[in-house]
Amino acid sequence: MKRSGFNRRSFIRNTATAAAGMLIVPSISHGSIGAPFISRNMKPRIRFSVIGINHGHINSQVETVIEGGGEFVSFYAKEPDLSAAFAKRFPQAKVARSIEEILNDKSIHLVVSAAIANERAPLGIEVMRHGKDFLADKPGVLTLDQLKDVRKVQKETKRIYAILYGERLENKATIRAGELVKQGAIGKVIQTIGLGPHRLNAPSRPAWFFNKKQYGGILVDIATHQCDQFLFFTGSTKAEVVASQVGNFNHPQYEMEDFGDAMVKGDGGTGYMRVDWFTPDSLKTFGDTRLTVLGTEGYIEVRKNVDLAGREGGNHVFLVNNKETRYVESNDVELTYGRLLVDDIINRTETAMTQEHCFLAAELAIRAQDQAKNITSK
Amino acid sequence: MKRSGFNRRSFIRNTATAAAGMLIVPSISHGSIGAPFISRNMKPRIRFSVIGINHGHINSQVETVIEGGGEFVSFYAKEPDLSAAFAKRFPQAKVARSIEEILNDKSIHLVVSAAIANERAPLGIEVMRHGKDFLADKPGVLTLDQLKDVRKVQKETKRIYAILYGERLENKATIRAGELVKQGAIGKVIQTIGLGPHRLNAPSRPAWFFNKKQYGGILVDIATHQCDQFLFFTGSTKAEVVASQVGNFNHPQYEMEDFGDAMVKGDGGTGYMRVDWFTPDSLKTFGDTRLTVLGTEGYIEVRKNVDLAGREGGNHVFLVNNKETRYVESNDVELTYGRLLVDDIINRTETAMTQEHCFLAAELAIRAQDQAKNITSK
């Protein structure tokens, strides 16, 4: 396969202004507080395109990259209706006539995608082979076969294959929890429990959402978030599935799994996760997503989206250790993922997320899915 | 082995007054609201003794039975220091000279025990063989061998072998949650998640607490509560362990497990439980015990002992279904276990808890313990 001439040298030439601008940004570790923020008004540092807009997550993906210093140049979607709405939302982006037009545009550094889930890995491989970095909506990889190919091409091309695990990277409370853990507030982490309930709203879902080959199964689809958080909070670089289950308990009319859970174990701790499509109508958010991090000296509970019959809004962090039991503010947390990803694209670094972590989270979710016992009640 | 002459006929004769009193008490199903309450001042309906006071739970066990209509007659403990303190707390009870004195006292209907955990089953067997009913602190049975013997003798003698699973039976919020589920507030139950953290306070613990043969392991010891709740809320009458783990992550100086978790599955739903000895010093309770019940039409979260940085006290119930998201009061719940147990002792019924449920909860915890993978980090 032909490789594009995209390399670090041409990259720097293409983004000279941006690269200069970058120099004023100090190296900032993940999730630090009070770091300088590159506003929308700064000169863009990279140019990016979008291919595939089949999930609404694409909007926040694009916004994250723009916030981080990306110029949204062009997009392609094969669905005219989706394309029209998207063009309206992002008028600055040109509508490309084909995927190839974007792949062959040497000025583009990054391709962002929320294509149908099983099409993301093959697309990402093409993107990397064209010398560009790739940012996929989660799940970014659906099967072990896909993962093998993606890992191989990523290694060959040295491009970035990023997956936006938004339940951590775009959630201020979870980032604050990460800071607390890093500061030693709860000692050494022993276990994480992640709950990821979601509202189904079946009529609003496209057909591919109910086709397992296309969406991957509930653990691959949703629990990849919990796998990411488990690895991150326990600091695990190796992990295995202890046990996992999936089932369809209340939606026999659909080809779907409405429940899934898994016990996992890594070299830094253990974890449990449960995901489901049972968010009740009365809840004011898509899901009462929770994360509990148990440490040797305390624990943290994150109520990401809602504090039931309690405080307004989302981003609730509760810290309990030997010294104090307290509510921790997190609305002041800066979401740095977009900026760090753009830094990484420019500097060929891994500050937003290591490639290995990104793949391992996907792998763990896929293995949980593959090994899951179906417990659908008869 | 010699059986005592204790039977329903002599029982009724011995408790004639109480039995008459009983007639004014309507049959009340578990956990119903606003039922009449038999006060401490009513004439006692049964006579009971205590054998073994090695765990402080004995105090609430005794109080529960007194509240339910029991007259606390006598007790025996082999430890003079424990005995002296207990006699001070319950001056109405005579100090027996031996276990046999209590076993051979035909006026005694029930023996209550919080002996060292591995001594409860053998004691309970003797108690049943002497024609009396038995109420053990949890864990009421430590091994499958013990359980086999207890089941056999219970069947032969038709005595009650009760275990006080206090995290449900003595927790108003959990009882309220049970009522809500029974009323159909969350549809059909799919899963329970039970978290049972405890404060260690190692210096306050007796030696047997650190001897696995005597305390049984963390899943047998603590998670028996979560097994009871899993079976109760899912309505399961059969259950198996999917996976389980135990570990000692931060107390290498003790022979103990400070962490344990398990995935279980029953014929009425699935469950996850985690127990640990990591309650931090700052928390105003022994543990932030939680129960989450997921149903097809909603979910309930019970924060049993504390609402972190929130409402005062314990017994917090949160209900989320398609109609509403609300905090549910539970401080008005009547704790009926003691009364129902005394009813059962008199009427030879199973209204407080079925014998099979009692044993199955113990069995599930024992199987989880036996199958647990030790994940103590090196």
Interface residues (C-beta under 8 A of the other chain):
Chain A: G187 K188 I190 Q191 I193 L195 P197 V242 A243 Q245 G247 F249 N250 F259 D261 M263 K265 T270 Y272 R274 D276 F278 P280 D281 S282 L283 K284 D288 T292 L294 G295 T296 E297 G298 Y299 E301 L308 A309 G310 F318 V320 N321 N322 K323 E324 T325 R326 Y327 K373 I375
Chain B: G187 K188 I190 Q191 I193 L195 P197 V242 A243 Q245 G247 F249 N250 F259 D261 M263 K265 T270 Y272 R274 D276 F278 P280 D281 S282 L283 K284 D288 T292 L294 G295 T296 E297 G298 Y299 E301 L308 A309 G310 F318 V320 N321 N322 K323 E324 T325 R326 Y327 K373 I375
